[in-house]
Amino acid sequence: AKISAGLLSDVQTRIIFRDLIAMSHLAVWSAPANAGKTQMAKFAASELARDFTVLFFQEDASAGDLPALHEHAKTHGYKLLNSTLAGSSPDEQIHALRRLAREAADLSRYVFFFDTLKKFADLMSKGGTRGFFQLMRALTQRGATVILLGHTNKHKGADGKLIFEGVGDVRNDVDEHIYLESTPKADDGTVTMTMKPDKVRCVIKEATFVLDTNTMTVRPADRVVDVGAILAAQRQRQADEPLIA
């Protein structure tokens, strides 16, 4: 089935979540381990579920975390999908999505989250990502919005910036690539997270959110915080500490 020209014009570059998610686009959110990307994605899913059918493919959580994740999804109106609980596998999920991409004429009311990308594709191999990203693109061409959660390397580049963990083709194949960087937990249990665009094909803007680790809730910050600069200053302070002493 083909999408009409009218449908394409309706969904083109429409921003659907806080200047960060564009409708019918394919995006990757990359962050270091335990930086808060799953919590950020849950927050986005809960808001998007008010207007869209949201499917959250969760393959990166431990068995002990799944009940709380499922309860959050149930409370906020989106669907959490885990292959282990369903007695299935990520491969079977992909097979079902291929069928959906072939048979569905209009997926413009659907948003898909994948946590994490490396559970569905071999990010260290160009051949390992080709088929998966062809499927993701087929979904967006039918109107769906897709957010893939990825990891960054343990060590930053010489310029102090995060580096995506995977082949360069991943960045080339997506519409938006956004890095998430977070501060260490403060005394009050909060973590400041800033979403910083690395590659965009529409008007996507930098945004900051605060994660309360006591309640595991996320709220937008009043202003954009340069988390990278804060972390760089902390590293410099640590490096200079012997001389300061």
N, CA and C of each residue as an Amber inpcrd file, in Angstrom:
protein
   735
   0.8410000  -1.1880000   0.0000000   0.0000000   0.0000000   0.0000000
   0.8770000   1.2380000   0.0000000   0.3790000   2.2980000  -0.6320000
   1.1370000   3.5340000  -0.7270000   0.4910000   4.6270000   0.1150000
   1.3200000   5.5040000   0.6330000   0.8070000   6.6460000   1.3710000
   0.5130000   7.7540000   0.3710000  -0.6200000   8.3700000   0.5030000
  -0.9790000   9.4350000  -0.4190000  -0.1020000  10.6500000  -0.2040000
  -0.0120000  11.4930000  -1.2340000   0.7890000  12.7080000  -1.1310000
   0.2500000  13.6000000  -0.0230000  -1.0520000  13.5650000   0.1800000
  -1.6580000  14.3690000   1.2330000  -1.1940000  13.9550000   2.6010000
  -1.0780000  12.6510000   2.8290000  -0.6270000  12.1600000   4.1270000
   0.8050000  12.5910000   4.3890000   1.6500000  12.4880000   3.3530000
   3.0430000  12.8720000   3.5100000   3.1690000  14.3400000   3.8780000
   2.3770000  15.1890000   3.2510000   2.4680000  16.6120000   3.5500000
   1.9700000  16.9140000   4.9570000   1.0020000  16.1160000   5.4450000
   0.4520000  16.3420000   6.7780000   1.4700000  16.0430000   7.8680000
   2.3090000  15.0160000   7.6790000   3.2080000  14.5780000   8.7410000
   4.6010000  15.1760000   8.6100000   4.8840000  15.8580000   7.5370000
   6.2310000  16.3480000   7.2830000   6.6800000  17.3320000   8.3630000
   7.7870000  17.0000000   9.0280000   8.4610000  17.8310000  10.0330000
   7.5380000  18.3530000  11.1300000   6.5070000  17.6420000  11.4580000
   5.6670000  18.0450000  12.5830000   6.3280000  17.5650000  13.8760000
   6.6000000  18.4770000  14.7880000   7.2320000  18.1350000  16.0570000
   6.1570000  17.6690000  17.0230000   6.3560000  16.4940000  17.6140000
   5.3100000  15.9100000  18.4580000   5.7180000  15.7580000  19.9190000
   6.9840000  16.0300000  20.2420000   7.4030000  15.9360000  21.6470000
   8.5080000  16.9380000  21.9430000   8.1840000  18.0210000  22.6050000
   9.1170000  18.9580000  23.2320000  10.3420000  19.3120000  22.3920000
  10.1480000  19.6000000  21.1230000  11.2120000  20.0070000  20.1930000
  12.2790000  18.9270000  19.9980000  11.9530000  17.6640000  20.3310000
  12.9460000  16.5970000  20.2440000  12.5530000  15.4720000  19.2960000
  11.2650000  15.2490000  19.0690000  10.8190000  14.1450000  18.2320000
   9.9560000  14.6840000  17.1050000  10.3360000  14.3340000  15.8800000
   9.5690000  14.7370000  14.7050000   8.7420000  13.5560000  14.2040000
   7.5060000  13.8240000  13.8620000   6.5960000  12.7750000  13.4110000
   7.1020000  12.1300000  12.1230000   7.0340000  10.8090000  12.0860000
   7.4320000  10.0020000  10.9230000   8.9350000  10.0590000  10.6430000
   9.7160000  10.4260000  11.6460000  11.1660000  10.4200000  11.5100000
  11.7570000   9.2240000  12.2560000  12.9810000   8.8900000  11.8800000
  13.7580000   7.8270000  12.5170000  14.8990000   8.4850000  13.2780000
  14.9650000   8.2570000  14.5970000  15.9700000   8.9200000  15.4250000
  16.6770000   7.9260000  16.3300000  17.9220000   8.2600000  16.6680000
  18.6920000   7.5160000  17.6620000  19.0260000   8.4590000  18.8070000
  18.7280000   8.0200000  20.0390000  19.1740000   8.7310000  21.2380000
  20.3140000   7.9340000  21.8480000  21.5040000   8.5260000  21.9080000
  22.6800000   7.8250000  22.4190000  23.1200000   8.4060000  23.7540000
  23.5310000   7.5270000  24.6580000  23.9620000   7.9690000  25.9860000
  24.8820000   6.9280000  26.6000000  25.7320000   7.3380000  27.5400000
  26.5250000   6.3610000  28.2830000  25.5990000   5.4580000  29.0980000
  26.1100000   4.3260000  29.5270000  25.3290000   3.4180000  30.3600000
  24.8760000   4.1300000  31.6370000  23.6350000   3.8910000  32.0340000
  23.0620000   4.4360000  33.2650000  22.9780000   5.9630000  33.2890000
  22.9060000   6.5690000  32.1040000  22.7930000   8.0310000  32.0400000
  21.3500000   8.5060000  32.1410000  20.3910000   7.5810000  31.9790000
  18.9900000   7.9540000  32.1080000  18.1950000   7.9060000  30.8240000
  18.7430000   7.2630000  29.7770000  18.0300000   7.2700000  28.4930000
  16.7080000   6.4990000  28.5490000  16.6520000   5.3970000  29.3170000
  15.3930000   4.6640000  29.4340000  14.3460000   5.5070000  30.1520000
  14.7520000   6.2030000  31.2110000  13.8080000   7.0600000  31.9310000
  13.3220000   8.1970000  31.0360000  14.2290000   8.7360000  30.2310000
  13.8480000   9.8010000  29.3020000  12.8660000   9.2760000  28.2590000
  13.1170000   8.0760000  27.7580000  12.2240000   7.4730000  26.7580000
  10.8600000   7.1620000  27.3660000  10.8360000   6.6940000  28.6080000
   9.5620000   6.4380000  29.2940000   8.7490000   7.7140000  29.4380000
   9.4250000   8.8010000  29.7810000   8.7490000  10.0930000  29.9190000
   8.1470000  10.5180000  28.5790000   8.9240000  10.3750000  27.5040000
   8.4160000  10.7230000  26.1750000   7.2450000   9.8330000  25.7870000
   7.3680000   8.5280000  26.0750000   6.2870000   7.5890000  25.7380000
   5.0040000   7.9430000  26.4710000   5.1150000   8.3380000  27.7440000
   3.9230000   8.6530000  28.5340000   3.2080000   9.8780000  27.9900000
   3.9640000  10.8700000  27.4930000   3.3280000  12.0590000  26.9250000
   2.7550000  11.7730000  25.5370000   3.4820000  11.0300000  24.7390000
   3.0230000  10.7240000  23.3770000   1.7920000   9.8290000  23.3790000
   1.6440000   9.0040000  24.4200000   0.5130000   8.0760000  24.4930000
  -0.8260000   8.7900000  24.5850000  -0.8190000  10.0790000  24.8860000
  -2.0650000  10.8480000  24.9330000  -2.6680000  10.9920000  23.5300000
  -1.8080000  11.0110000  22.5080000  -2.2780000  11.2560000  21.1380000
  -1.9210000  10.1530000  20.1490000  -1.0550000   9.2250000  20.5500000
  -0.5760000   8.1960000  19.6250000  -0.6650000   6.8170000  20.2880000
  -0.6060000   5.7910000  19.4490000  -0.4220000   4.4290000  19.9320000
   1.0770000   4.2100000  20.0690000   1.5360000   4.0050000  21.2960000
   2.9740000   3.9040000  21.5600000   3.3290000   2.4740000  21.9480000
   4.2770000   1.8880000  21.2280000   4.7900000   0.5480000  21.5260000
   6.2390000   0.6780000  21.9640000   6.5510000   0.1830000  23.1610000
   7.8860000   0.3090000  23.7300000   8.5050000  -1.0840000  23.7890000
   9.4480000  -1.3620000  22.8870000  10.1330000  -2.6540000  22.8430000
  11.2820000  -2.6110000  23.8470000  11.1300000  -3.3110000  24.9530000
  12.0970000  -3.2670000  26.0480000  12.8450000  -4.5950000  26.1330000
  14.1100000  -4.5730000  25.7170000  14.9280000  -5.7840000  25.7440000
  16.2050000  -5.6030000  26.5560000  16.2880000  -4.4920000  27.3000000
  17.5330000  -4.1810000  28.0010000  17.3710000  -4.1620000  29.5150000
  16.1880000  -4.4940000  30.0060000  15.9440000  -4.4360000  31.4480000
  16.1120000  -5.8090000  32.0840000  16.4610000  -5.8070000  33.3570000
  16.5600000  -7.0600000  34.1010000  15.1560000  -7.5260000  34.4730000
  15.0440000  -8.7950000  34.8330000  13.7440000  -9.3500000  35.2040000
  13.1410000  -8.6020000  36.3890000  14.0020000  -8.1570000  37.3100000
  13.5080000  -7.4470000  38.4760000  12.9440000  -6.0690000  38.1660000
  13.3950000  -5.4690000  37.0480000  12.9310000  -4.1300000  36.6760000
  11.6450000  -4.1580000  35.8510000  11.3510000  -5.2860000  35.2300000
  10.2190000  -5.3570000  34.3090000   8.8640000  -5.0620000  34.9570000
   8.5780000  -5.5400000  36.1720000   7.2670000  -5.2210000  36.7620000
   7.0120000  -3.7220000  36.8820000   8.0210000  -2.9730000  37.3270000
   7.8600000  -1.5240000  37.4620000   7.7010000  -0.8650000  36.0990000
   8.4410000  -1.3530000  35.1070000   8.3230000  -0.8100000  33.7480000
   6.9330000  -1.0850000  33.1810000   6.4470000  -2.2930000  33.4280000
   5.1150000  -2.6560000  32.9440000   4.0430000  -1.8070000  33.6270000
   4.1990000  -1.5620000  34.9090000   3.2210000  -0.7610000  35.6460000
   3.2100000   0.6820000  35.1340000   4.4010000   1.2150000  34.8390000
   4.4850000   2.5760000  34.3020000   3.7640000   2.6590000  32.9600000
   3.9900000   1.6620000  32.1050000   3.3330000   1.6390000  30.7920000
   1.8160000   1.5490000  30.9420000   1.3740000   0.7000000  31.8300000
  -0.0700000   0.5310000  32.0460000  -0.6970000   1.8170000  32.5660000
  -0.0200000   2.4810000  33.4900000  -0.5410000   3.7100000  34.0860000
  -0.6460000   4.8300000  33.0660000   0.3350000   4.8940000  32.1680000
   0.4130000   6.0260000  31.2430000  -0.1150000   5.7250000  29.8400000
  -0.6130000   4.5240000  29.6220000  -1.3370000   4.2570000  28.3890000
  -0.5330000   3.8570000  27.1740000   0.7050000   3.3770000  27.3870000
   1.4490000   2.8270000  26.2500000   1.7120000   1.3470000  26.5110000
   2.1490000   0.6370000  25.4840000   2.3020000  -0.8180000  25.5930000
   3.7790000  -1.1910000  25.6780000   4.1320000  -1.9140000  26.7370000
   5.4960000  -2.4060000  26.9110000   5.5740000  -3.8230000  26.3610000
   6.5450000  -4.0660000  25.4940000   6.7160000  -5.3710000  24.8540000
   8.0880000  -5.9320000  25.1990000   8.1000000  -7.1220000  25.7870000
   9.3400000  -7.7990000  26.1350000   9.2560000  -9.2370000  25.6410000
  10.2230000  -9.6560000  24.8610000  10.1470000 -10.9710000  24.2210000
  10.2040000 -12.1120000  25.2350000  10.9600000 -11.9560000  26.3140000
  11.0670000 -13.0250000  27.3160000   9.7220000 -13.2710000  27.9790000
   9.0520000 -12.2010000  28.3910000   7.7490000 -12.3510000  29.0330000
   6.7230000 -12.9480000  28.0870000   6.8960000 -12.6720000  26.7950000
   5.9430000 -13.1660000  25.8020000   6.3130000 -14.5490000  25.2830000
   7.4350000 -15.1140000  25.7890000   7.8900000 -16.4110000  25.2900000
   8.3040000 -16.3400000  23.8420000   8.8610000 -15.2000000  23.4610000
   9.2240000 -14.9620000  22.0690000  10.7090000 -14.6170000  21.9970000
  11.0990000 -13.8150000  20.9990000  12.4780000 -13.3840000  20.8300000
  12.4840000 -12.0930000  20.0300000  13.5800000 -11.3100000  20.1000000
  13.6700000 -10.1060000  19.2770000  13.5090000 -10.4110000  17.7860000
  13.9940000 -11.5800000  17.3370000  13.8520000 -11.9400000  15.9220000
  12.3840000 -12.0890000  15.5350000  11.5920000 -12.6750000  16.4310000
  10.1660000 -12.8210000  16.1370000   9.4620000 -11.4650000  16.1530000
   9.9170000 -10.5640000  17.0170000   9.3690000  -9.2130000  17.0180000
   9.6580000  -8.5240000  15.6840000  10.8680000  -8.6840000  15.2030000
  11.2460000  -8.0850000  13.9180000  10.4050000  -8.6680000  12.7900000
  10.1760000  -9.9710000  12.8440000   9.3440000 -10.6190000  11.8190000
   7.9390000 -10.0220000  11.8070000   7.3740000  -9.7850000  12.9950000
   6.0360000  -9.1900000  13.0830000   6.0310000  -7.7680000  12.5430000
   7.1050000  -7.0350000  12.8010000   7.1930000  -5.6640000  12.2980000
   7.3410000  -5.6340000  10.7820000   8.0390000  -6.6150000  10.2290000
   8.1510000  -6.6900000   8.7640000   6.7790000  -6.9090000   8.1430000
   5.9890000  -7.7600000   8.7660000   4.6380000  -8.0000000   8.2690000
   3.8000000  -6.7250000   8.3730000   3.9670000  -6.0070000   9.4660000
   3.2380000  -4.7480000   9.6510000   3.6440000  -3.7360000   8.5780000
   4.9450000  -3.6590000   8.3030000   5.4260000  -2.7130000   7.2950000
   4.8920000  -3.0480000   5.9050000   4.6910000  -4.3430000   5.6430000
   4.1610000  -4.7570000   4.3270000   2.6620000  -4.4920000   4.2130000
   1.9330000  -4.7150000   5.2930000   0.4800000  -4.7440000   5.2050000
  -0.2080000  -3.4460000   5.6050000   0.4370000  -2.6310000   6.4430000
  -0.2200000  -1.4190000   6.9460000  -0.1000000  -0.2810000   5.9380000
  -1.2220000   0.3630000   5.6660000  -1.2190000   1.4850000   4.7330000
  -0.8520000   2.7960000   5.4230000  -1.2020000   2.9290000   6.6880000
  -0.9890000   4.1940000   7.3930000  -0.6260000   3.9080000   8.8490000
   0.6210000   4.2530000   9.2220000   1.0930000   4.0740000  10.5980000
   1.3780000   5.4250000  11.2560000   0.7540000   6.4700000  10.7560000
   1.0620000   7.8160000  11.2320000   0.6460000   8.0620000  12.6780000
  -0.1850000   7.2040000  13.2390000  -0.5870000   7.3610000  14.6430000
   0.2170000   6.4460000  15.5640000   1.3040000   5.8740000  15.0600000
   2.1140000   4.9500000  15.8540000   3.4920000   5.5330000  16.1500000
   3.9650000   5.2900000  17.3710000   5.3240000   5.6380000  17.7820000
   5.9710000   4.3890000  18.3670000   7.1720000   4.0600000  17.8890000
   7.8900000   2.8700000  18.3550000   9.1760000   3.2910000  19.0790000
   9.3960000   2.7570000  20.2740000  10.6570000   2.9180000  20.9970000
  11.3510000   1.5580000  21.0510000  12.6610000   1.5420000  20.8510000
  13.4440000   0.3020000  20.9370000  14.5680000   0.5050000  21.9540000
  14.5360000  -0.2870000  23.0280000  15.5120000  -0.1890000  24.1030000
  16.1360000  -1.5700000  24.3290000  17.3660000  -1.7750000  23.8740000
  18.1910000  -0.8290000  23.1470000  18.4580000  -1.3530000  21.7430000
  19.0480000  -0.4660000  20.9470000  19.3310000  -0.7690000  19.5450000
  20.1990000  -2.0140000  19.3820000  21.1960000  -2.1850000  20.2600000
  22.1250000  -3.3020000  20.0880000  21.4740000  -4.6620000  20.3170000
  20.2700000  -4.6880000  20.9070000  19.5550000  -5.9500000  21.0860000
  18.8710000  -6.3950000  19.7890000  18.7760000  -5.4840000  18.8210000
  18.0680000  -5.7930000  17.5860000  18.9750000  -5.8110000  16.3530000
  20.1880000  -5.2720000  16.4820000  21.0920000  -5.2220000  15.3280000
  22.5350000  -5.2830000  15.8120000  23.4100000  -5.8420000  14.9650000
  24.8320000  -5.9150000  15.2650000  25.4710000  -4.5850000  14.8780000
  25.7140000  -3.7360000  15.8700000  26.1850000  -2.3800000  15.6010000
  27.6470000  -2.3120000  15.2120000  28.3610000  -3.4110000  15.3750000
  29.7730000  -3.4120000  15.0200000  30.0040000  -3.8360000  13.5650000
  28.9500000  -4.1810000  12.8740000  29.0520000  -4.6630000  11.5020000
  28.0900000  -3.9010000  10.5980000  28.5910000  -3.4050000   9.4620000
  27.7230000  -2.6990000   8.5170000  26.6120000  -3.6170000   8.0240000
  26.9760000  -4.8560000   7.7390000  25.9650000  -5.8020000   7.2790000
  24.9400000  -6.1240000   8.3430000  25.3400000  -5.9960000   9.6190000
  24.4380000  -6.3370000  10.7000000  23.3630000  -5.3070000  10.9440000
  23.5360000  -4.1080000  10.4320000  22.5450000  -3.0490000  10.6380000
  21.6740000  -2.8000000   9.4080000  22.1140000  -3.2610000   8.2320000
  21.4340000  -2.8810000   6.9900000  19.9670000  -3.3020000   6.9640000
  19.7100000  -4.5700000   7.2490000  18.3380000  -5.0640000   7.1820000
  17.4390000  -4.4020000   8.2120000  17.9680000  -4.1950000   9.4240000
  17.1670000  -3.5860000  10.4820000  16.7800000  -2.1610000  10.1100000
  17.7350000  -1.3980000   9.6010000  17.4280000  -0.0100000   9.2720000
  16.5580000   0.1130000   8.0210000  16.6270000  -0.8580000   7.1320000
  15.6850000  -0.8750000   6.0140000  14.2600000  -1.0500000   6.5290000
  14.0990000  -1.8990000   7.5500000  12.7860000  -2.0960000   8.1570000
  12.3190000  -0.8280000   8.8670000  13.2050000  -0.1960000   9.6330000
  12.8340000   1.0290000  10.3310000  12.4170000   2.1170000   9.3480000
  13.1260000   2.2140000   8.2370000  12.7840000   3.2120000   7.2320000
  11.4500000   2.8860000   6.5730000  11.1780000   1.6020000   6.3650000
   9.8890000   1.2040000   5.7820000   8.7450000   1.6040000   6.7070000
   8.9530000   1.4870000   8.0290000   7.9220000   1.8900000   8.9780000
   7.6790000   3.3970000   8.9190000   8.7570000   4.1790000   8.8560000
   8.5850000   5.6340000   8.8120000   7.9720000   6.0800000   7.4950000
   8.2500000   5.3600000   6.4200000   7.6510000   5.7210000   5.1310000
   6.1450000   5.4960000   5.1230000   5.6700000   4.7040000   6.0580000
   4.2300000   4.5110000   6.2250000   3.6750000   5.3970000   7.3410000
   4.5000000   6.3130000   7.8060000   4.0350000   7.3130000   8.7510000
   4.4610000   7.1330000  10.1880000   5.0420000   5.9720000  10.5460000
   5.4100000   5.7120000  11.9370000   6.5800000   6.5900000  12.3820000
   6.6460000   6.8310000  13.6850000   7.7660000   7.5420000  14.3030000
   8.5740000   6.5220000  15.0930000   9.8960000   6.5100000  14.9110000
  10.7410000   5.4860000  15.5340000  11.8850000   6.1350000  16.3070000
  12.0270000   5.7280000  17.5780000  13.1220000   6.1920000  18.4330000
  13.9300000   4.9760000  18.8770000  15.2080000   4.9700000  18.5680000
  16.1130000   3.8840000  18.9370000  17.0630000   4.3750000  20.0260000
  17.1780000   3.6260000  21.1040000  18.0800000   4.0010000  22.1870000
  19.4100000   3.2780000  22.0150000  20.4870000   4.0530000  21.9850000
  21.8080000   3.4700000  21.7670000  22.7870000   3.8610000  22.8560000
  23.9580000   3.2410000  22.8290000  25.0070000   3.5360000  23.7970000
  26.1360000   4.3390000  23.1480000  26.9100000   4.9800000  24.0010000
  28.1260000   5.6420000  23.5520000  29.3290000   4.8600000  24.0710000
  30.4970000   5.1500000  23.5090000  31.7210000   4.5160000  23.9850000
  32.0180000   4.9340000  25.4270000  32.7890000   4.1120000  26.1140000
  33.1310000   4.4310000  27.5060000  33.9500000   5.7120000  27.5880000
  34.8190000   5.9220000  26.5980000  35.7020000   7.0860000  26.6150000
  35.2600000   8.1000000  25.5720000  35.3670000   9.3710000  25.9250000
  34.9870000  10.4410000  25.0130000  36.1090000  10.7200000  24.0190000
  35.7780000  11.5170000  23.0040000  36.7730000  11.8860000  22.0130000
  37.7530000  12.9120000  22.5710000  38.7500000  13.2550000  21.7520000
  39.7600000  14.2250000  22.1830000  39.1470000  15.5860000  22.4860000
  38.0040000  15.8610000  21.8530000  37.3210000  17.1290000  22.0780000
  36.3830000  17.0900000  23.2830000  36.3690000  15.9530000  23.9910000
  35.5310000  15.8290000  25.1700000  34.0920000  15.4660000  24.8790000
  33.7680000  15.1820000  23.6170000  32.3920000  14.8840000  23.2440000
  32.1410000  13.3760000  23.2410000  30.8840000  12.9970000  23.4250000
  30.4960000  11.5960000  23.3900000  30.6740000  11.0240000  21.9910000
  30.9020000   9.7170000  21.9270000  31.0820000   9.0300000  20.6450000
  30.1090000   7.8570000  20.5850000  29.3130000   7.7950000  19.5360000
  28.3450000   6.7140000  19.3790000  29.0430000   5.3650000  19.2800000
  28.4870000   4.3580000  19.9440000  29.0490000   3.0090000  19.9290000
  28.4270000   2.2260000  18.7670000  29.1380000   2.1630000  17.6600000
  28.6160000   1.4600000  16.4910000  29.2020000   2.0120000  15.2100000
  28.8650000   1.3770000  14.1010000  29.3840000   1.8010000  12.8050000
  28.7950000   3.1500000  12.4120000  29.5410000   3.8910000  11.5840000
  29.1090000   5.2140000  11.1620000  27.8450000   5.2080000  10.3240000
  27.5260000   4.0700000   9.7050000  26.3300000   3.9950000   8.8750000
  25.0570000   4.2520000   9.6710000  25.0830000   3.9490000  10.9740000
  23.8950000   4.1690000  11.7950000  23.5420000   5.6470000  11.7950000
  24.5270000   6.4870000  12.0210000  24.2830000   7.9330000  12.0260000
  23.8070000   8.4050000  10.6580000  24.3470000   7.8220000   9.6100000
  23.9500000   8.2210000   8.2590000  22.5210000   7.8080000   7.9330000
  22.0550000   6.7100000   8.5230000  20.7570000   6.1470000   8.1640000
  19.5800000   6.7800000   8.9040000  19.8460000   7.5750000   9.9350000
  18.7490000   8.1380000  10.7190000  18.5110000   9.5900000  10.3470000
  17.3190000  10.0770000  10.6890000  17.0040000  11.4830000  10.4520000
  17.6000000  12.3700000  11.5320000  17.5140000  11.8970000  12.7710000
  18.0880000  12.6470000  13.8850000  18.9380000  11.7540000  14.7690000
  20.0740000  12.3010000  15.1960000  20.9100000  11.6230000  16.1880000
  21.1030000  12.6030000  17.3390000  20.6950000  12.1940000  18.5330000
  20.7400000  13.0720000  19.6930000  21.5150000  12.3990000  20.8150000
  22.4730000  13.1310000  21.3780000  23.2110000  12.6250000  22.5350000
  22.5270000  13.0590000  23.8260000  22.4970000  12.1580000  24.8020000
  22.0060000  12.4800000  26.1370000  23.1820000  12.4020000  27.0990000
  23.4360000  13.5010000  27.7900000  24.5250000  13.5440000  28.7580000
  23.9480000  13.9740000  30.1030000  24.3970000  13.3410000  31.1810000
  23.8190000  13.6220000  32.4900000  24.8950000  13.8850000  33.5310000
  24.5100000  14.6420000  34.5520000  25.4010000  14.9430000  35.6630000
  25.3690000  13.7990000  36.6680000  26.3580000  13.6890000  37.5430000
  26.2730000  12.7340000  38.6500000  25.0850000  13.0880000  39.5460000
  24.5970000  12.1340000  40.3050000  23.4540000  12.3600000  41.1760000
  23.8000000  13.3830000  42.2570000  22.9260000  14.3710000  42.3920000
  23.1180000  15.4080000  43.4120000  22.7040000  14.8830000  44.7870000
  22.9790000  15.6740000  45.8140000  22.6620000  15.2680000  47.1850000
  21.1610000  15.0260000  47.3790000  20.3360000  15.7470000  46.6090000
  18.8900000  15.5720000  46.7420000  18.3470000  14.4360000  45.8780000
  19.2520000  13.7100000  45.2090000  18.8370000  12.5610000  44.4100000
  18.4560000  12.8900000  42.9850000  18.6780000  14.1300000  42.5440000
  18.3110000  14.5070000  41.1750000  19.5040000  14.3920000  40.2300000
  19.1860000  14.1230000  38.9840000  20.1790000  14.0440000  37.9140000
  19.7180000  14.9710000  36.7930000  20.6010000  15.8200000  36.3260000
  20.2760000  16.7290000  35.2250000  20.6990000  16.0960000  33.9070000
  19.7750000  15.9990000  32.9610000  20.0280000  15.3480000  31.6800000
  19.7750000  16.3470000  30.5400000  20.7390000  16.4960000  29.6670000
  20.5760000  17.3820000  28.5210000  20.6230000  16.5900000  27.2200000
  19.6110000  16.8030000  26.3840000  19.5310000  16.1740000  25.0670000
  20.1270000  17.1440000  24.0540000  21.2170000  16.7260000  23.4250000
  21.9430000  17.6320000  22.5190000  21.9760000  17.0400000  21.1060000
  21.3240000  17.6920000  20.1290000  21.3060000  17.1670000  18.7490000
  22.7060000  17.1060000  18.1540000  22.9960000  15.9970000  17.4880000
  24.2610000  15.8140000  16.7810000  24.0360000  15.8710000  15.2710000
  22.8910000  15.3640000  14.8240000  22.5000000  15.4040000  13.4170000
  20.9930000  15.6000000  13.3610000  20.5330000  16.5170000  12.5160000
  19.0910000  16.7730000  12.4180000  18.6900000  16.9780000  10.9610000
  17.4120000  16.6820000  10.6830000  16.8300000  16.9700000   9.3730000
  15.5810000  17.8450000   9.5130000  15.4060000  18.4120000  10.6980000
  14.3110000  19.3520000  10.9280000  14.6910000  20.1860000  12.1450000
  13.7580000  20.9900000  12.6250000  14.0630000  21.8950000  13.7310000
  13.9690000  21.1430000  15.0640000  15.0580000  20.4780000  15.4300000
  15.1780000  19.8090000  16.7190000  16.0970000  20.6490000  17.5880000
  15.6990000  20.8850000  18.8360000  16.4490000  21.7930000  19.6960000
  16.9840000  21.0870000  20.9380000  18.0390000  21.6580000  21.4850000
  18.6160000  21.1640000  22.7350000  17.6240000  21.3740000  23.8730000
  17.5420000  20.4120000  24.7770000  16.6010000  20.5060000  25.8840000
  17.1680000  19.8040000  27.1150000  16.7870000  20.2800000  28.2890000
  17.2720000  19.7160000  29.5430000  16.1000000  19.2240000  30.3930000
  16.3140000  18.0960000  31.0640000  15.3030000  17.4890000  31.9270000
  15.9560000  17.0940000  33.2460000  15.1330000  16.9420000  34.2700000
  15.6350000  16.5510000  35.5910000  14.9980000  15.2300000  35.9880000
  15.8430000  14.2590000  36.3120000  15.3920000  12.9540000  36.7840000
  15.5190000  12.9060000  38.2950000  14.4100000  12.6350000  38.9710000
  14.4210000  12.4330000  40.4190000  14.5730000  10.9360000  40.6670000
  15.7450000  10.5210000  41.1270000  16.0080000   9.0970000  41.3160000
  15.2690000   8.5230000  42.5210000  14.7120000   9.3810000  43.3600000
  13.9260000   8.8950000  44.4930000  12.5780000   8.3530000  44.0360000
  11.9990000   9.0190000  43.0510000  10.6850000   8.6220000  42.5330000
  10.7550000   8.0990000  41.1050000  11.9480000   8.2010000  40.4830000
  12.1680000   7.7950000  39.0900000  11.1880000   8.5120000  38.1520000
  11.0200000   9.7990000  38.3930000  10.1750000  10.6280000  37.5370000
  11.0330000  11.6830000  36.8520000  10.5730000  12.1260000  35.6960000
  11.3030000  13.1020000  34.8860000  10.4370000  14.3430000  34.7140000
  11.0710000  15.5050000  34.7740000  10.3630000  16.7520000  34.5010000
  11.2590000  17.6540000  33.6530000  10.6700000  18.5040000  32.8210000
  11.4690000  19.4500000  32.0300000  12.1370000  20.4780000  32.9380000
  13.3500000  20.8850000  32.6090000  14.0410000  21.9320000  33.3640000
  13.5950000  23.3020000  32.8570000  13.8200000  24.3180000  33.6620000
  13.4190000  25.6730000  33.2980000  14.2890000  26.2620000  32.2020000
  15.4990000  25.7430000  32.0600000  16.4320000  26.2610000  31.0650000
  17.3380000  25.1440000  30.5800000  18.0180000  25.3910000  29.4750000
  18.9800000  24.4190000  28.9590000  20.2630000  24.5050000  29.7780000
  20.7340000  23.3630000  30.2340000  21.9570000  23.2900000  31.0290000
  23.0490000  22.6190000  30.2000000  24.2210000  23.2450000  30.1550000
  25.3470000  22.6700000  29.4150000  26.0190000  21.6190000  30.3000000
  25.4750000  20.4250000  30.2730000  25.9990000  19.3450000  31.1100000
  27.4300000  19.0060000  30.7310000  27.7430000  19.0500000  29.4430000
  29.1020000  18.7570000  28.9910000  30.1230000  19.6790000  29.6200000
  29.7890000  20.9560000  29.7170000  30.7010000  21.9280000  30.3100000
  30.8650000  21.6710000  31.8120000  29.7700000  21.2970000  32.4760000
  29.8360000  20.9830000  33.9050000  30.7610000  19.7930000  34.1530000
  30.5990000  18.7430000  33.3430000  31.4260000  17.5480000  33.5070000
  32.8880000  17.8440000  33.1900000  33.1230000  18.6760000  32.1670000
  34.5010000  19.0410000  31.8090000  35.1600000  19.8120000  32.9440000
  34.4180000  20.7200000  33.5760000  34.9620000  21.4850000  34.6950000
  35.2840000  20.5680000  35.8770000  34.4150000  19.5790000  36.1050000
  34.6750000  18.6350000  37.1920000  35.9200000  17.8050000  36.9210000
  36.0820000  17.3660000  35.6650000  37.2900000  16.5910000  35.3140000
  38.5420000  17.4420000  35.4690000  38.4630000  18.7020000  35.0660000
  39.6230000  19.5870000  35.1860000  39.9700000  19.8260000  36.6450000
  38.9470000  19.9840000  37.4760000  39.1690000  20.1870000  38.9020000
  39.8730000  18.9760000  39.5100000  39.4370000  17.7810000  39.1350000
  40.0580000  16.5760000  39.6550000  41.5260000  16.4790000  39.2200000
  41.7660000  16.8490000  37.9370000  43.1300000  16.7930000  37.4160000
  44.0450000  17.8080000  38.1220000  43.4710000  18.9580000  38.5080000
  44.2710000  20.0090000  39.1220000  44.3840000  19.8720000  40.6420000
  43.6300000  18.9490000  41.2310000  43.5440000  18.8470000  42.6840000
  44.9170000  18.6990000  43.3600000  45.8160000  17.8520000  42.8270000
  47.1390000  17.7370000  43.4900000  47.8760000  19.0730000  43.5360000
  47.8090000  19.8520000  42.4490000  48.4870000  21.1450000  42.4280000
  47.8040000  22.1290000  43.3630000  46.4540000  22.0910000  43.3820000
  45.7040000  22.9680000  44.2790000  46.0580000  22.6720000  45.7310000
  46.1430000  21.3910000  46.0540000  46.4950000  21.0010000  47.4290000
  47.9040000  21.4600000  47.8020000
